[in-house]
Amino acid sequence: MRAHRHLKSILAGWRPAVFSFMDWGVFALRSYHYLLLSSRLFIESELTSRTWFNGIWLMMAFLVPMLFWFPGRRMNKGWFILLELLLGGSYYVNSVFHPDLASKADYLLPSLTMGYLMSKRTLWVIPAVTLIPFTFQTFLKSSWEQTLSIGTDNLLFCFIGIWVSFVAKAYHQKNEMAAEIEQQNKLLTLYAAEIENMTLLEERNRLSKELHDTLGHSFISLIMSLDATIALMDRKPAEVKERLIRLRELTEQNLDEMRSTVHEMGEEALSLKQKVEALVNRLREHTGIVLNVNLVGNEPPLRFEMQQTVLRVIQESFTNALKHGKASQLDLELQFS
């Protein structure tokens, strides 16, 4: 649970890292648009009442929509787009109708901003920014080609904003997926460790039971046979000799079983090189194939499951080479670095 909470906090930190950068970038472009218009209006025009009126109009177009969208604070995108279109779009049309205004506005950066903040509910913005130039086509007596060119520019910047938003969301989803994969990998590692512990415990219990069932039973039989032999020693010496011979054979068998069990228990302590060499020797012995082995470098400490994975890969490679490739010679190079 602690690891899960930590991952959630990392994931929560990714969103500001991605979206905050994009939000502030688009916000800066929009601010540049309106501040540039304001500076030109007051610097290049006479300070008449009309200039002040247009300045207030321009400041409202800049500030009022920000009551509904501001990076990291307010996210009512629908109202922002509506007010941006009503205030900023109307000022754009106004600047066209009044050629005495020093600042001839275009509507490219606001179109980009609205495209960036667009959702399924505000798809109507796309035709809106495209059709704005047609509101003053008759007044300017512009050709259809000129008007369509201005509308296309607005549409292009709107789609650039949509594309920027798409990139930001895709990057966020990628990081979200990466964090999810990392979480799953940590869980899988935890489960693998638990399974390994359970497997080792089960194997120890199995070996313990095997020792108890085989060697324990054998030693009990030895003790009982020795007791019977001692009782017959004075009366039937010839039979005692035969019993001792059989008991010696049984003791040798018990010793072999014990060695086999201990060897099985000690296999986990072998290095990967030793396990590979044992695998190669068995393959040579059973198939008679020419097998060249080159073990390079010093083997670092490896977990048991890592050794088993590498060993199974080598084993499967040998099997495929013999079964499917009909190989007459195998070359194996295992390099530690």
URHUWO-V385488 format. One record per residue. RES is the residue in three letters. SS is DSSP state (hx for helix, st for strand, lp for the rest). OMEGA is omega as a letter, one per 30 degrees, with the letter a starting at -180 (* if undefined). NEAR is the number of other ideal C-beta (glycine too) atoms within 8 Angstrom. Layout:
res:RES ss:SS omega:OMEGA near:NEAR
res:RES ss:SS omega:OMEGA near:NEAR
This chain:
res:MET ss:lp omega:l near:4
res:ARG ss:hx omega:l near:5
res:ALA ss:hx omega:a near:8
res:HIS ss:hx omega:l near:8
res:ARG ss:hx omega:l near:8
res:HIS ss:hx omega:l near:8
res:LEU ss:hx omega:l near:12
res:LYS ss:hx omega:l near:8
res:SER ss:hx omega:l near:8
res:ILE ss:hx omega:a near:9
res:LEU ss:hx omega:l near:11
res:ALA ss:hx omega:l near:7
res:GLY ss:hx omega:a near:8
res:TRP ss:hx omega:a near:12
res:ARG ss:hx omega:l near:9
res:PRO ss:hx omega:a near:8
res:ALA ss:hx omega:a near:8
res:VAL ss:hx omega:a near:12
res:PHE ss:hx omega:a near:10
res:SER ss:hx omega:l near:10
res:PHE ss:hx omega:l near:8
res:MET ss:hx omega:a near:13
res:ASP ss:hx omega:a near:10
res:TRP ss:hx omega:l near:9
res:GLY ss:hx omega:l near:8
res:VAL ss:hx omega:l near:13
res:PHE ss:hx omega:l near:11
res:ALA ss:hx omega:l near:8
res:LEU ss:hx omega:l near:11
res:ARG ss:hx omega:a near:12
res:SER ss:hx omega:l near:9
res:TYR ss:hx omega:a near:9
res:HIS ss:hx omega:a near:10
res:TYR ss:hx omega:l near:13
res:LEU ss:hx omega:l near:9
res:LEU ss:hx omega:l near:9
res:LEU ss:hx omega:a near:11
res:SER ss:hx omega:a near:12
res:SER ss:hx omega:l near:8
res:ARG ss:hx omega:a near:10
res:LEU ss:hx omega:a near:15
res:PHE ss:hx omega:a near:10
res:ILE ss:hx omega:a near:7
res:GLU ss:hx omega:a near:7
res:SER ss:lp omega:l near:11
res:GLU ss:lp omega:a near:4
res:LEU ss:lp omega:l near:6
res:THR ss:lp omega:l near:7
res:SER ss:hx omega:l near:5
res:ARG ss:hx omega:l near:6
res:THR ss:hx omega:l near:12
res:TRP ss:hx omega:l near:9
res:PHE ss:hx omega:l near:8
res:ASN ss:hx omega:l near:12
res:GLY ss:hx omega:l near:11
res:ILE ss:hx omega:l near:8
res:TRP ss:hx omega:a near:11
res:LEU ss:hx omega:l near:13
res:MET ss:hx omega:l near:10
res:MET ss:hx omega:l near:9
res:ALA ss:hx omega:l near:14
res:PHE ss:hx omega:a near:13
res:LEU ss:hx omega:a near:8
res:VAL ss:hx omega:l near:9
res:PRO ss:hx omega:a near:15
res:MET ss:hx omega:l near:10
res:LEU ss:hx omega:a near:6
res:PHE ss:lp omega:l near:10
res:TRP ss:st omega:l near:11
res:PHE ss:st omega:a near:7
res:PRO ss:lp omega:l near:7
res:GLY ss:lp omega:a near:6
res:ARG ss:lp omega:a near:5
res:ARG ss:st omega:a near:8
res:MET ss:st omega:l near:5
res:ASN ss:lp omega:a near:8
res:LYS ss:hx omega:a near:12
res:GLY ss:hx omega:l near:9
res:TRP ss:hx omega:l near:10
res:PHE ss:hx omega:a near:13
res:ILE ss:hx omega:a near:14
res:LEU ss:hx omega:a near:8
res:LEU ss:hx omega:l near:11
res:GLU ss:hx omega:a near:14
res:LEU ss:hx omega:a near:12
res:LEU ss:hx omega:a near:8
res:LEU ss:hx omega:a near:13
res:GLY ss:hx omega:l near:14
res:GLY ss:hx omega:l near:14
res:SER ss:hx omega:l near:9
res:TYR ss:hx omega:l near:13
res:TYR ss:hx omega:l near:13
res:VAL ss:hx omega:l near:11
res:ASN ss:hx omega:a near:11
res:SER ss:hx omega:l near:11
res:VAL ss:hx omega:a near:11
res:PHE ss:hx omega:a near:7
res:HIS ss:lp omega:a near:7
res:PRO ss:lp omega:l near:3
res:ASP ss:lp omega:l near:4
res:LEU ss:lp omega:a near:11
res:ALA ss:lp omega:a near:7
res:SER ss:lp omega:l near:10
res:LYS ss:lp omega:a near:6
res:ALA ss:lp omega:l near:9
res:ASP ss:lp omega:a near:6
res:TYR ss:lp omega:a near:12
res:LEU ss:hx omega:a near:9
res:LEU ss:hx omega:l near:11
res:PRO ss:hx omega:l near:13
res:SER ss:hx omega:l near:14
res:LEU ss:hx omega:a near:16
res:THR ss:hx omega:a near:14
res:MET ss:hx omega:l near:16
res:GLY ss:hx omega:l near:16
res:TYR ss:hx omega:a near:12
res:LEU ss:lp omega:a near:13
res:MET ss:lp omega:l near:15
res:SER ss:lp omega:l near:8
res:LYS ss:hx omega:a near:4
res:ARG ss:hx omega:a near:5
res:THR ss:hx omega:l near:12
res:LEU ss:lp omega:l near:8
res:TRP ss:hx omega:l near:6
res:VAL ss:hx omega:a near:13
res:ILE ss:hx omega:l near:10
res:PRO ss:hx omega:a near:7
res:ALA ss:hx omega:a near:10
res:VAL ss:hx omega:l near:16
res:THR ss:hx omega:a near:11
res:LEU ss:hx omega:a near:9
res:ILE ss:hx omega:a near:13
res:PRO ss:hx omega:a near:12
res:PHE ss:hx omega:l near:8
res:THR ss:hx omega:l near:7
res:PHE ss:hx omega:l near:11
res:GLN ss:hx omega:a near:11
res:THR ss:hx omega:a near:5
res:PHE ss:hx omega:a near:7
res:LEU ss:hx omega:a near:7
res:LYS ss:lp omega:a near:5
res:SER ss:lp omega:l near:9
res:SER ss:lp omega:l near:5
res:TRP ss:hx omega:a near:7
res:GLU ss:hx omega:l near:6
res:GLN ss:hx omega:a near:8
res:THR ss:hx omega:l near:12
res:LEU ss:hx omega:l near:9
res:SER ss:hx omega:l near:8
res:ILE ss:hx omega:l near:9
res:GLY ss:hx omega:l near:14
res:THR ss:hx omega:l near:9
res:ASP ss:hx omega:l near:10
res:ASN ss:hx omega:a near:15
res:LEU ss:hx omega:l near:12
res:LEU ss:hx omega:a near:8
res:PHE ss:hx omega:l near:13
res:CYS ss:hx omega:l near:17
res:PHE ss:hx omega:l near:9
res:ILE ss:hx omega:l near:10
res:GLY ss:hx omega:l near:17
res:ILE ss:hx omega:a near:11
res:TRP ss:hx omega:l near:8
res:VAL ss:hx omega:l near:13
res:SER ss:hx omega:l near:13
res:PHE ss:hx omega:l near:8
res:VAL ss:hx omega:a near:9
res:ALA ss:hx omega:l near:11
res:LYS ss:hx omega:l near:8
res:ALA ss:hx omega:l near:8
res:TYR ss:hx omega:l near:9
res:HIS ss:hx omega:l near:12
res:GLN ss:hx omega:l near:8
res:LYS ss:hx omega:l near:8
res:ASN ss:hx omega:l near:11
res:GLU ss:hx omega:l near:10
res:MET ss:hx omega:l near:8
res:ALA ss:hx omega:l near:8
res:ALA ss:hx omega:l near:12
res:GLU ss:hx omega:l near:8
res:ILE ss:hx omega:l near:8
res:GLU ss:hx omega:l near:9
res:GLN ss:hx omega:l near:11
res:GLN ss:hx omega:l near:8
res:ASN ss:hx omega:l near:8
res:LYS ss:hx omega:l near:10
res:LEU ss:hx omega:l near:8
res:LEU ss:hx omega:l near:8
res:THR ss:hx omega:l near:8
res:LEU ss:hx omega:l near:8
res:TYR ss:hx omega:l near:8
res:ALA ss:hx omega:l near:9
res:ALA ss:hx omega:l near:8
res:GLU ss:hx omega:l near:8
res:ILE ss:hx omega:l near:8
res:GLU ss:hx omega:l near:10
res:ASN ss:hx omega:l near:8
res:MET ss:hx omega:l near:8
res:THR ss:hx omega:l near:8
res:LEU ss:hx omega:l near:8
res:LEU ss:hx omega:l near:8
res:GLU ss:hx omega:l near:8
res:GLU ss:hx omega:l near:8
res:ARG ss:hx omega:l near:8
res:ASN ss:hx omega:l near:8
res:ARG ss:hx omega:a near:8
res:LEU ss:hx omega:l near:11
res:SER ss:hx omega:l near:8
res:LYS ss:hx omega:a near:8
res:GLU ss:hx omega:l near:9
res:LEU ss:hx omega:a near:11
res:HIS ss:hx omega:a near:8
res:ASP ss:hx omega:a near:7
res:THR ss:hx omega:a near:10
res:LEU ss:hx omega:l near:11
res:GLY ss:hx omega:l near:9
res:HIS ss:hx omega:a near:8
res:SER ss:hx omega:a near:12
res:PHE ss:hx omega:l near:9
res:ILE ss:hx omega:l near:8
res:SER ss:hx omega:l near:9
res:LEU ss:hx omega:a near:12
res:ILE ss:hx omega:a near:8
res:MET ss:hx omega:l near:8
res:SER ss:hx omega:l near:12
res:LEU ss:hx omega:l near:9
res:ASP ss:hx omega:l near:8
res:ALA ss:hx omega:a near:9
res:THR ss:hx omega:l near:12
res:ILE ss:hx omega:a near:7
res:ALA ss:hx omega:a near:6
res:LEU ss:hx omega:a near:11
res:MET ss:lp omega:a near:8
res:ASP ss:lp omega:a near:4
res:ARG ss:lp omega:a near:4
res:LYS ss:lp omega:a near:6
res:PRO ss:hx omega:a near:7
res:ALA ss:hx omega:l near:6
res:GLU ss:hx omega:l near:8
res:VAL ss:hx omega:l near:11
res:LYS ss:hx omega:l near:8
res:GLU ss:hx omega:l near:8
res:ARG ss:hx omega:a near:12
res:LEU ss:hx omega:l near:9
res:ILE ss:hx omega:l near:8
res:ARG ss:hx omega:l near:9
res:LEU ss:hx omega:l near:12
res:ARG ss:hx omega:l near:8
res:GLU ss:hx omega:l near:8
res:LEU ss:hx omega:l near:12
res:THR ss:hx omega:l near:9
res:GLU ss:hx omega:l near:8
res:GLN ss:hx omega:l near:9
res:ASN ss:hx omega:l near:13
res:LEU ss:hx omega:l near:8
res:ASP ss:hx omega:l near:8
res:GLU ss:hx omega:l near:11
res:MET ss:hx omega:l near:10
res:ARG ss:hx omega:l near:8
res:SER ss:hx omega:a near:8
res:THR ss:hx omega:l near:12
res:VAL ss:hx omega:l near:8
res:HIS ss:hx omega:l near:8
res:GLU ss:hx omega:l near:8
res:MET ss:hx omega:a near:8
res:GLY ss:hx omega:a near:8
res:GLU ss:hx omega:a near:8
res:GLU ss:hx omega:a near:6
res:ALA ss:hx omega:l near:4
res:LEU ss:lp omega:l near:9
res:SER ss:lp omega:l near:7
res:LEU ss:hx omega:l near:12
res:LYS ss:hx omega:l near:9
res:GLN ss:hx omega:l near:8
res:LYS ss:hx omega:l near:12
res:VAL ss:hx omega:l near:14
res:GLU ss:hx omega:l near:10
res:ALA ss:hx omega:l near:9
res:LEU ss:hx omega:a near:12
res:VAL ss:hx omega:a near:11
res:ASN ss:hx omega:l near:8
res:ARG ss:hx omega:a near:8
res:LEU ss:hx omega:l near:11
res:ARG ss:hx omega:a near:10
res:GLU ss:hx omega:a near:6
res:HIS ss:hx omega:a near:6
res:THR ss:hx omega:a near:7
res:GLY ss:lp omega:a near:4
res:ILE ss:lp omega:l near:11
res:VAL ss:st omega:a near:6
res:LEU ss:st omega:l near:11
res:ASN ss:st omega:a near:8
res:VAL ss:st omega:l near:10
res:ASN ss:st omega:a near:8
res:LEU ss:st omega:a near:9
res:VAL ss:st omega:l near:7
res:GLY ss:lp omega:l near:7
res:ASN ss:lp omega:a near:4
res:GLU ss:lp omega:l near:8
res:PRO ss:lp omega:l near:5
res:PRO ss:lp omega:a near:2
res:LEU ss:lp omega:l near:8
res:ARG ss:lp omega:a near:5
res:PHE ss:hx omega:a near:8
res:GLU ss:hx omega:l near:8
res:MET ss:hx omega:l near:8
res:GLN ss:hx omega:a near:12
res:GLN ss:hx omega:a near:8
res:THR ss:hx omega:l near:8
res:VAL ss:hx omega:a near:10
res:LEU ss:hx omega:a near:12
res:ARG ss:hx omega:l near:8
res:VAL ss:hx omega:l near:8
res:ILE ss:hx omega:a near:12
res:GLN ss:hx omega:a near:9
res:GLU ss:hx omega:l near:8
res:SER ss:hx omega:l near:8
res:PHE ss:hx omega:a near:12
res:THR ss:hx omega:a near:8
res:ASN ss:hx omega:a near:9
res:ALA ss:hx omega:a near:10
res:LEU ss:hx omega:a near:11
res:LYS ss:hx omega:a near:6
res:HIS ss:lp omega:a near:5
res:GLY ss:lp omega:a near:7
res:LYS ss:lp omega:a near:5
res:ALA ss:lp omega:l near:8
res:SER ss:lp omega:l near:5
res:GLN ss:st omega:l near:8
res:LEU ss:st omega:l near:11
res:ASP ss:st omega:a near:7
res:LEU ss:st omega:l near:12
res:GLU ss:st omega:l near:8
res:LEU ss:st omega:a near:13
res:GLN ss:st omega:l near:6
res:PHE ss:lp omega:l near:8
res:SER ss:lp omega:* near:3
